Amino acid sequence: MADEGEGSDRSKGNDFIRRDARKVESSVEETVISPTLSFVFGGVGAMLYVSYVAPFDRVKLLLQCHPEIMKSGRLSEPYRGIIDCTSRIYRTEGGRSFWRGNLIACIKYFPEQLINFTLKDFLARGMKTSRDDSTAVRFTKSVSAGALATFPPALMLYSLNFCRTRLAADVLHAGPDGNPARQFRGIYDVYRKTLRSDGIVGLHRGFMVSCLGLIVYRGMYLGLYDTFTPVLLNYEGPRILGSFALGFVSTLVAGIVSYPLDTIMRRMMMTSGEQTTYTGWIDCARYAIRNDGFLSLYNGLLVSLVKGFAGIPILVGYEGFKRYYILSRLHKD
């Protein structure tokens, strides 16, 4: 009995030590890394990540959008899968083309984070949860806070997302003179041609369904996370492993459920400046299901999942570099 009590006390003591260590580590990180430096670190990490996974992103976008590209006459036959799409792009456009549109993804991070930082304090005060709140109230506040934090940057930066999609989905095709040509020469050309043909609305085509996708994703993620958090509290293994598994599964399921809405958004983007248009996202979904099948809404899902795994080394490397920087600064001081 004494041994059991001693072991229990030792276990509790270790828990307190680990908890205090995490608090100290967090406090040290906030002291060593200023908000400006944290912003720069985040920007560099984001650019490395999106550049590393850019080839996966372009293949995903082409698989999602190739029915619309075919309707415009710039693609002779559909892609039959990841390998077929990758090999055809490499053969016809070269290796550098896998990074087409990546610059927009890199520069989009900085204004996006500035908007998020501006909203952060406001949301922290207005949507703060308390212990007296019911589960439904906490869930509603979390979803509302996520929506308010997501929609403003989504609206302000949607045209950049539009341009990136149009550049990534712009494949080489035979021009009027018979030579290989592209529809757009760069981001400025996308803006110029879209504004001339469709106006400002053309740059925001598909925005409503993108908002719906964000709501579905966040609602599904929080629903799963809140549902299985009590299970995690009873998990006897390493807490970090349980937290990672719960976050991973919640993200995976939420991404799969909301993926068709992302495909509909991309297909609607592709109609700006084209003869074939849709009356709305429901019309686009109905057309895609009727002509290409329901599974066409999941085109590119596999490569999207692979992209998530492929980016893990970059994220781990970034965290390792940040930890090394903190320790080196502490050692110097």
C-alpha positions in Angstrom: 0.0 0.0 0.0 2.8 2.3 0.9 4.5 1.6 -2.4 1.3 2.3 -4.3 0.9 5.6 -2.5 4.5 6.5 -3.1 4.2 5.6 -6.8 1.0 7.7 -7.1 2.6 10.7 -5.4 5.7 10.3 -7.7 3.4 10.2 -10.8 1.5 13.3 -9.7 4.8 15.0 -9.0 6.0 14.2 -12.5 2.8 15.5 -13.9 3.3 18.8 -12.1 6.9 19.0 -13.3 5.9 18.4 -16.9 3.1 21.0 -16.6 5.4 23.6 -15.1 8.1 22.8 -17.7 5.5 23.5 -20.5 4.6 26.8 -18.8 8.2 27.8 -18.5 8.9 26.9 -22.1 5.9 28.9 -23.3 7.0 31.9 -21.2 10.6 31.7 -22.4 9.4 31.5 -26.1 7.3 34.6 -25.6 10.2 36.4 -24.0 12.8 35.5 -26.5 10.7 35.8 -29.7 9.0 39.2 -30.1 5.7 39.5 -32.0 7.5 40.9 -35.0 10.1 38.1 -35.0 7.3 35.5 -34.6 5.5 37.1 -37.5 8.7 36.8 -39.7 9.4 33.2 -38.5 5.8 32.3 -39.4 6.1 33.9 -42.8 9.3 32.1 -43.6 7.9 28.8 -42.4 4.7 29.3 -44.4 6.6 30.2 -47.6 8.8 27.1 -47.2 5.8 24.9 -46.6 3.7 26.1 -49.5 6.7 26.1 -51.9 7.5 22.5 -50.8 4.0 21.2 -51.4 3.3 23.4 -54.5 3.6 20.5 -57.0 0.9 18.6 -55.0 -1.3 21.7 -55.0 -1.1 22.2 -58.8 -1.9 18.5 -59.5 -4.8 18.7 -57.1 -6.2 21.9 -58.7 -5.8 20.4 -62.2 -7.7 17.3 -61.2 -10.4 19.4 -59.7 -10.8 21.8 -62.6 -10.0 19.7 -65.7 -13.7 19.3 -66.6 -14.0 23.1 -66.9 -10.7 23.3 -68.8 -11.9 20.8 -71.3 -15.1 22.8 -71.8 -13.0 25.8 -72.7 -11.1 23.8 -75.3 -7.7 24.1 -73.7 -7.5 20.4 -72.8 -8.0 17.6 -75.3 -8.6 14.7 -72.9 -9.2 14.4 -69.2 -6.6 13.4 -66.6 -7.0 9.8 -65.6 -5.4 10.2 -62.2 -2.5 11.6 -60.2 0.3 9.8 -62.2 -1.3 10.7 -65.6 -1.7 14.3 -64.6 1.8 14.6 -63.2 3.5 12.9 -66.2 1.6 15.0 -68.8 2.4 18.3 -67.1 6.1 17.4 -66.8 6.2 16.2 -70.4 4.5 19.2 -71.9 5.4 22.0 -69.6 8.6 21.0 -67.7 9.4 20.7 -64.0 9.2 24.4 -63.2 5.6 24.5 -64.1 4.6 22.6 -61.0 5.3 25.9 -59.1 3.0 28.0 -61.3 1.0 30.3 -59.1 3.1 29.5 -56.0 4.3 33.1 -55.6 0.7 34.2 -54.9 0.4 31.6 -52.2 3.6 32.9 -50.6 2.7 36.6 -50.5 -0.8 35.9 -49.4 0.4 34.8 -45.9 1.5 38.2 -44.7 -1.7 40.3 -45.3 -3.7 37.3 -44.1 -1.8 37.2 -40.8 -2.1 41.0 -40.3 -5.9 40.7 -40.6 -5.9 37.8 -38.2 -3.8 39.6 -35.6 -6.1 42.6 -35.9 -9.2 40.5 -35.1 -7.5 38.3 -32.5 -7.9 40.6 -29.5 -11.5 41.6 -30.4 -12.6 38.0 -30.7 -10.8 37.0 -27.5 -12.9 39.5 -25.6 -16.2 39.2 -27.4 -16.3 35.4 -27.8 -14.7 34.3 -24.5 -16.2 31.2 -23.1 -16.7 30.5 -19.4 -17.2 27.4 -17.3 -20.9 28.2 -16.9 -21.5 28.0 -20.6 -23.2 24.9 -21.9 -21.6 22.7 -24.5 -24.0 24.1 -27.1 -23.0 27.7 -26.2 -19.3 26.9 -26.2 -19.6 25.2 -29.6 -21.6 28.2 -31.0 -19.1 30.7 -29.7 -16.2 28.7 -31.1 -17.8 28.4 -34.6 -18.8 32.1 -34.5 -15.3 33.2 -33.5 -13.8 31.0 -36.2 -16.2 32.4 -38.8 -15.5 36.0 -37.8 -11.7 35.3 -37.9 -11.9 33.6 -41.3 -14.4 35.5 -43.4 -12.8 39.0 -43.4 -9.4 37.7 -44.7 -11.2 35.3 -47.0 -13.2 38.1 -48.6 -10.2 40.6 -48.7 -7.8 38.0 -50.2 -10.3 36.0 -52.3 -9.1 37.6 -55.5 -5.6 36.3 -54.8 -6.9 32.8 -54.3 -8.8 33.2 -57.6 -5.7 34.3 -59.4 -3.7 31.5 -58.0 -6.3 28.9 -59.1 -6.5 30.3 -62.6 -2.7 30.4 -63.0 -2.3 26.8 -61.6 -5.1 25.5 -63.9 -3.7 27.3 -67.0 -2.2 24.5 -69.1 -0.2 24.9 -72.3 -2.5 24.5 -75.3 -2.4 25.2 -79.0 -2.8 29.0 -79.7 -4.3 30.6 -82.7 -1.0 30.3 -84.6 -0.7 26.6 -83.7 2.2 27.3 -81.2 1.9 26.4 -77.5 0.3 29.2 -75.6 -1.2 30.0 -72.2 -4.4 31.9 -71.3 -2.6 34.2 -68.8 0.9 35.6 -68.6 0.8 36.3 -64.9 -1.2 37.6 -62.0 -1.6 41.1 -63.5 -2.9 39.5 -66.7 -5.5 37.5 -64.7 -6.8 40.6 -63.0 -6.8 42.6 -66.3 -8.7 40.0 -68.4 -11.1 39.1 -65.6 -12.1 42.7 -64.8 -12.5 43.4 -68.5 -14.8 40.4 -69.1 -16.7 40.0 -65.8 -15.9 42.9 -63.6 -15.2 42.7 -59.9 -17.8 39.9 -59.6 -15.6 37.7 -61.8 -12.8 37.9 -59.2 -15.1 36.7 -56.5 -17.0 33.9 -58.3 -17.5 31.0 -55.9 -17.0 33.1 -52.7 -20.4 32.1 -51.1 -19.7 28.4 -51.4 -16.2 29.0 -50.1 -17.8 30.5 -47.0 -20.1 27.5 -46.7 -17.1 25.2 -46.9 -15.3 27.1 -44.1 -18.4 26.8 -41.9 -18.8 23.0 -42.6 -15.1 22.4 -42.0 -14.9 24.3 -38.7 -18.2 22.9 -37.5 -17.2 19.3 -38.3 -13.7 19.8 -36.8 -15.0 21.3 -33.5 -17.8 18.8 -33.3 -15.4 15.9 -33.5 -12.8 17.5 -31.2 -15.4 18.4 -28.5 -17.0 15.0 -28.8 -13.8 13.0 -28.3 -12.0 15.2 -25.9 -13.5 13.4 -22.9 -12.1 10.2 -24.3 -8.7 11.8 -24.5 -8.9 12.8 -20.8 -9.2 9.1 -19.9 -6.4 8.1 -22.2 -3.6 6.5 -20.2 -0.8 6.8 -22.8 1.3 9.8 -23.7 -0.9 12.9 -23.7 0.9 14.4 -26.7 0.2 11.3 -28.8 -3.5 11.4 -27.9 -3.8 15.1 -28.7 -2.0 14.6 -32.0 -4.3 11.6 -33.0 -7.4 13.6 -32.1 -6.3 16.7 -34.0 -5.3 14.6 -37.0 -8.5 12.6 -37.2 -10.6 15.7 -36.7 -8.7 17.6 -39.4 -8.9 14.6 -41.8 -12.6 14.0 -41.5 -13.5 17.7 -41.7 -11.3 18.0 -44.8 -13.0 15.0 -46.5 -16.5 16.2 -45.7 -15.9 19.8 -46.9 -13.9 18.8 -49.9 -16.8 18.7 -52.5 -17.5 22.4 -51.6 -13.9 23.3 -52.4 -14.2 21.5 -55.8 -17.4 23.4 -56.6 -15.7 26.7 -55.7 -12.7 25.9 -58.0 -15.0 25.0 -60.8 -17.0 28.2 -60.4 -13.7 30.2 -60.5 -12.9 28.6 -63.8 -16.1 30.0 -65.5 -15.0 33.7 -65.2 -14.3 35.0 -68.7 -15.8 31.8 -70.3 -19.0 31.2 -72.2 -20.2 28.5 -69.8 -21.4 29.9 -66.5 -23.5 28.7 -63.6 -26.4 30.5 -61.9 -24.9 29.6 -58.5 -23.0 26.9 -56.6 -26.1 24.6 -56.4 -26.3 24.8 -60.2 -22.6 24.0 -60.5 -22.9 21.0 -58.1 -26.0 19.7 -60.0 -24.2 20.0 -63.4 -21.0 18.3 -62.0 -22.9 15.4 -60.5 -25.2 14.9 -63.6 -22.4 15.0 -66.2 -19.2 13.9 -64.3 -20.7 11.8 -61.5 -20.8 12.5 -57.7 -17.2 11.2 -57.2 -15.9 14.0 -59.5 -16.5 16.3 -56.5 -13.6 14.4 -54.8 -11.2 14.7 -57.7 -7.8 15.4 -56.3 -8.6 14.4 -52.7 -6.0 11.7 -52.6 -3.2 14.0 -53.6 -4.5 16.6 -51.1 -4.1 14.0 -48.3 -0.7 13.0 -49.6 0.3 16.7 -49.5 -0.6 16.8 -45.8 1.8 14.0 -45.0 4.5 15.3 -47.3 4.5 18.6 -45.5 5.2 17.2 -42.1 9.1 17.2 -42.4 8.9 21.0 -43.2 6.7 21.7 -40.2 8.9 19.6 -37.9 12.1 21.2 -39.3 10.6 24.7 -38.7 9.7 23.9 -35.1 13.2 22.4 -34.6 14.9 25.6 -36.0 12.7 27.8 -33.8 13.6 25.7 -30.7 17.3 25.9 -31.7 17.1 29.7 -32.0 15.4 30.1 -28.6 18.1 27.9 -26.9 20.9 29.7 -28.7 19.5 33.1 -27.6 19.2 31.9 -24.0 22.7 30.5 -24.0 24.0 33.8 -25.4 22.2 35.9 -22.8 
